[in-house]
């Protein structure tokens, strides 16, 4: 084979790769510009009432990102559960709340596994510097680069009640965002202009205050599970940011400000009626 043949083959390969990249980008843009159907909107409004509180200008972005999410993610059911459209829309809406106004995306996630209810996992659990081995009952798991595993009972309830401070979907997808840096440690990819020093101080001050309140038996706004370690605190703080924003803004203003900058959202100003 001559040098000319190698050059032609190389150009064809490069051309094929460029074409595939352009095709993917066009498909992505098309999905992001596609609204939900009227029927899909009704399902989301019923199962995830939090979206009704969002400013009107954010809703096209949420719907487009939901379409991108549903195109990218394969849902698998377990224990004879078959995820239907309503389940997929509920999970997609809750997951996309975190990225509705952000350039960050769940780039490495391809699979969501759904159990009917809480399930046993053999994955080790971390409690500070202590690692507990064995089987545990859990409502969700997030693995670096995916997949995410969810209990549908808990995912459904988390979407239906936007004020109770518990949401397994938001919690597990916060872990996915955290892991995009290559380390799940409570330090996600920060927003342009957001300084690490400010993030670290706000998170650590709130985390240590959280630990102190638990040690003295005081009420905590953020779930006690957030005391497990920094990554769990970030995930639970994110849940609180979306579900109890007024209280978080009042009790932890520095933490609220950092999360508001990270997500480019201010849910304390959303309609709470």
Secondary structure, DSSP 8 states (H G I E B T S, - for coil): --HHHHHHHHHHHHHHHHHHHHHHHHHHHHHHT----HHHHHHHHHH-GGGGGS-HHHHHHHHHHHHHHHHH-EEEE-TT----HHHHHHHHHHHHHTTTT-S---TT--EEEEESS-EEE-S-EEETTEEE-S-EEESEEE-TT--EEEEHHHHHHHHH-TTSS--HHHHHHHHHHHHTTS--SS-----TT--HHHHHHHHHHHHHHHHHHHHTT---SS-GGGGS-HHHHHHHHHHHHHHSHHHHHHH-HHHHHHHHHHHT--GGGS---
